[in-house]
Structures are given as C-alpha cells and as structure tokens.
Amino acid sequence: MPIKPKKRSLTLKGHRTSVSLEDKFWEEFCKIAYRKKMSVNELASQLDSTRKLNSASLASLIRNLVLVDLLNRLEDI
C-alpha cells in the first residue's frame, strides 16, 4: 500500500509555506518540537535557516531530523 505525502502548512519567519510529508514523519516531527518546547513553526524555521541555496528541501531536512532523533533515542535504551 503506497504511503503518499500530505501537504502541511507552516509559517517560517512570517511567511506561509507548505511541506509534503508522510503522516508518520509529521507526527514524529511534532513530537520533537514538543520535547524541545518549541512550536512546529519554530522548529521548521530553525531547520530552514540551516539550508543553503539549492540544498536539501525542507521536507528532507525534517525527515533527516526525525531519523537522527529516533536513532539517538534508540542508543539511549
């Protein structure tokens, strides 16, 4: 069964944008923001500020953050 990304609306530094992410990645991204005591928009803005021109998409950065976070938490078990 194919899992299709859904468009998610975000506000980055006062500008509306969207990112296409699968439900599980979005859910984990929201959990990370909660654990960091940040809004989803703040965390997305933080990630977006690390991008350089023509580099990874915001969706890719979010997926990478989720993966790294999960791997780090697994190491702590």
DRENKOLMI-13235 format. One record per residue: residue in one letter; z, x, y of N, C-alpha, C in turn. Coordinates in nm, 2 decimals. Layout:
<fidrens>
[fidren 'A', [Z, X, Y], [Z, X, Y], [Z, X, Y]]
...
</fidrens>
This chain:
<fidrens>
[fidren 'M', [0.00, 0.08, -0.12], [0.00, 0.00, 0.00], [0.00, 0.09, 0.12]]
[fidren 'P', [-0.10, 0.08, 0.21], [-0.11, 0.16, 0.33], [0.00, 0.12, 0.43]]
[fidren 'I', [0.05, 0.22, 0.49], [0.15, 0.20, 0.60], [0.08, 0.23, 0.73]]
[fidren 'K', [0.07, 0.13, 0.81], [0.00, 0.15, 0.94], [0.10, 0.18, 1.05]]
[fidren 'P', [0.06, 0.27, 1.14], [0.15, 0.29, 1.26], [0.14, 0.17, 1.35]]
[fidren 'K', [0.25, 0.15, 1.42], [0.25, 0.04, 1.52], [0.27, 0.10, 1.66]]
[fidren 'K', [0.21, 0.04, 1.76], [0.23, 0.09, 1.90], [0.37, 0.05, 1.95]]
[fidren 'R', [0.43, 0.15, 2.00], [0.57, 0.14, 2.06], [0.56, 0.17, 2.21]]
[fidren 'S', [0.61, 0.09, 2.29], [0.61, 0.11, 2.44], [0.73, 0.20, 2.48]]
[fidren 'L', [0.70, 0.29, 2.56], [0.80, 0.39, 2.62], [0.78, 0.40, 2.77]]
[fidren 'T', [0.89, 0.44, 2.83], [0.88, 0.48, 2.97], [0.92, 0.62, 2.99]]
[fidren 'L', [0.83, 0.71, 3.03], [0.85, 0.85, 3.04], [0.85, 0.89, 3.19]]
[fidren 'K', [0.96, 0.92, 3.24], [0.97, 0.96, 3.38], [0.91, 0.85, 3.47]]
[fidren 'G', [0.94, 0.73, 3.45], [0.90, 0.62, 3.53], [0.76, 0.57, 3.50]]
[fidren 'H', [0.69, 0.63, 3.40], [0.55, 0.59, 3.37], [0.55, 0.52, 3.23]]
[fidren 'R', [0.49, 0.41, 3.22], [0.47, 0.34, 3.09], [0.37, 0.41, 3.01]]
[fidren 'T', [0.40, 0.42, 2.88], [0.30, 0.48, 2.78], [0.33, 0.42, 2.65]]
[fidren 'S', [0.25, 0.45, 2.55], [0.28, 0.40, 2.41], [0.26, 0.51, 2.32]]
[fidren 'V', [0.32, 0.50, 2.20], [0.31, 0.59, 2.09], [0.29, 0.51, 1.96]]
[fidren 'S', [0.20, 0.56, 1.88], [0.18, 0.49, 1.75], [0.26, 0.56, 1.64]]
[fidren 'L', [0.36, 0.49, 1.58], [0.44, 0.54, 1.48], [0.47, 0.44, 1.37]]
[fidren 'E', [0.49, 0.49, 1.25], [0.52, 0.41, 1.14], [0.67, 0.36, 1.16]]
[fidren 'D', [0.70, 0.25, 1.10], [0.84, 0.19, 1.12], [0.95, 0.29, 1.08]]
[fidren 'K', [0.94, 0.36, 0.97], [1.05, 0.45, 0.93], [1.07, 0.56, 1.03]]
[fidren 'F', [0.96, 0.62, 1.08], [0.97, 0.72, 1.18], [1.04, 0.67, 1.31]]
[fidren 'W', [1.00, 0.55, 1.35], [1.05, 0.49, 1.47], [1.20, 0.46, 1.45]]
[fidren 'E', [1.24, 0.41, 1.33], [1.38, 0.38, 1.31], [1.47, 0.50, 1.31]]
[fidren 'E', [1.42, 0.61, 1.25], [1.49, 0.74, 1.25], [1.50, 0.80, 1.39]]
[fidren 'F', [1.39, 0.79, 1.46], [1.39, 0.84, 1.60], [1.50, 0.77, 1.68]]
[fidren 'C', [1.51, 0.64, 1.67], [1.61, 0.56, 1.74], [1.75, 0.60, 1.70]]
[fidren 'K', [1.77, 0.63, 1.57], [1.90, 0.68, 1.52], [1.94, 0.81, 1.58]]
[fidren 'I', [1.84, 0.90, 1.59], [1.86, 1.03, 1.65], [1.90, 1.02, 1.80]]
[fidren 'A', [1.83, 0.93, 1.87], [1.87, 0.90, 2.01], [2.01, 0.85, 2.02]]
[fidren 'Y', [2.05, 0.76, 1.93], [2.18, 0.70, 1.93], [2.29, 0.81, 1.91]]
[fidren 'R', [2.26, 0.90, 1.81], [2.36, 1.01, 1.78], [2.37, 1.11, 1.89]]
[fidren 'K', [2.26, 1.12, 1.97], [2.27, 1.21, 2.08], [2.32, 1.15, 2.21]]
[fidren 'K', [2.35, 1.02, 2.19], [2.40, 0.94, 2.31], [2.30, 0.94, 2.42]]
[fidren 'M', [2.17, 0.92, 2.38], [2.06, 0.91, 2.47], [1.98, 0.78, 2.45]]
[fidren 'S', [1.91, 0.74, 2.55], [1.82, 0.63, 2.52], [1.69, 0.68, 2.45]]
[fidren 'V', [1.62, 0.60, 2.39], [1.49, 0.64, 2.32], [1.40, 0.69, 2.43]]
[fidren 'N', [1.39, 0.63, 2.54], [1.31, 0.68, 2.65], [1.35, 0.82, 2.70]]
[fidren 'E', [1.48, 0.85, 2.71], [1.52, 0.98, 2.75], [1.49, 1.08, 2.65]]
[fidren 'L', [1.51, 1.05, 2.52], [1.47, 1.15, 2.41], [1.32, 1.17, 2.41]]
[fidren 'A', [1.24, 1.07, 2.42], [1.10, 1.08, 2.42], [1.05, 1.16, 2.55]]
[fidren 'S', [1.12, 1.14, 2.66], [1.08, 1.22, 2.78], [1.12, 1.37, 2.76]]
[fidren 'Q', [1.23, 1.39, 2.69], [1.27, 1.53, 2.67], [1.16, 1.60, 2.58]]
[fidren 'L', [1.12, 1.53, 2.47], [1.02, 1.58, 2.38], [0.89, 1.60, 2.46]]
[fidren 'D', [0.85, 1.51, 2.54], [0.72, 1.51, 2.61], [0.72, 1.63, 2.71]]
[fidren 'S', [0.84, 1.66, 2.76], [0.84, 1.78, 2.86], [0.82, 1.91, 2.79]]
[fidren 'T', [0.83, 1.92, 2.65], [0.81, 2.04, 2.58], [0.66, 2.06, 2.55]]
[fidren 'R', [0.58, 1.96, 2.57], [0.44, 1.97, 2.54], [0.36, 2.05, 2.64]]
[fidren 'K', [0.26, 2.12, 2.59], [0.17, 2.19, 2.69], [0.04, 2.11, 2.68]]
[fidren 'L', [-0.04, 2.13, 2.78], [-0.17, 2.07, 2.78], [-0.25, 2.09, 2.65]]
[fidren 'N', [-0.31, 1.98, 2.60], [-0.39, 1.99, 2.48], [-0.31, 2.03, 2.35]]
[fidren 'S', [-0.18, 2.01, 2.35], [-0.10, 2.04, 2.24], [-0.07, 1.92, 2.15]]
[fidren 'A', [0.02, 1.92, 2.07], [0.05, 1.81, 1.98], [0.08, 1.68, 2.05]]
[fidren 'S', [0.05, 1.57, 1.99], [0.07, 1.44, 2.05], [0.22, 1.41, 2.05]]
[fidren 'L', [0.26, 1.32, 2.13], [0.40, 1.28, 2.13], [0.44, 1.22, 2.00]]
[fidren 'A', [0.35, 1.15, 1.93], [0.38, 1.09, 1.80], [0.41, 1.20, 1.70]]
[fidren 'S', [0.33, 1.31, 1.71], [0.35, 1.43, 1.62], [0.48, 1.49, 1.65]]
[fidren 'L', [0.52, 1.51, 1.77], [0.65, 1.57, 1.81], [0.76, 1.48, 1.76]]
[fidren 'I', [0.75, 1.35, 1.77], [0.85, 1.26, 1.72], [0.87, 1.27, 1.57]]
[fidren 'R', [0.75, 1.27, 1.50], [0.76, 1.29, 1.35], [0.82, 1.42, 1.31]]
[fidren 'N', [0.79, 1.53, 1.38], [0.85, 1.66, 1.35], [1.00, 1.66, 1.38]]
[fidren 'L', [1.04, 1.60, 1.49], [1.18, 1.59, 1.52], [1.26, 1.51, 1.41]]
[fidren 'V', [1.20, 1.40, 1.36], [1.26, 1.32, 1.26], [1.28, 1.41, 1.13]]
[fidren 'L', [1.17, 1.48, 1.09], [1.17, 1.56, 0.97], [1.28, 1.67, 0.98]]
[fidren 'V', [1.28, 1.74, 1.09], [1.37, 1.85, 1.11], [1.51, 1.80, 1.11]]
[fidren 'D', [1.54, 1.69, 1.17], [1.67, 1.63, 1.18], [1.72, 1.59, 1.03]]
[fidren 'L', [1.63, 1.53, 0.96], [1.67, 1.49, 0.82], [1.69, 1.61, 0.73]]
[fidren 'L', [1.61, 1.72, 0.75], [1.63, 1.84, 0.67], [1.76, 1.91, 0.71]]
[fidren 'N', [1.79, 1.91, 0.83], [1.92, 1.97, 0.88], [2.04, 1.90, 0.82]]
[fidren 'R', [2.03, 1.76, 0.82], [2.14, 1.69, 0.77], [2.15, 1.70, 0.62]]
[fidren 'L', [2.04, 1.72, 0.55], [2.05, 1.74, 0.41], [2.12, 1.88, 0.38]]
[fidren 'E', [2.09, 1.98, 0.46], [2.16, 2.11, 0.44], [2.31, 2.10, 0.46]]
[fidren 'D', [2.35, 2.00, 0.54], [2.50, 1.99, 0.56], [2.57, 1.92, 0.45]]
[fidren 'I', [2.50, 1.86, 0.36], [2.56, 1.79, 0.25], [2.62, 1.88, 0.14]]
</fidrens>
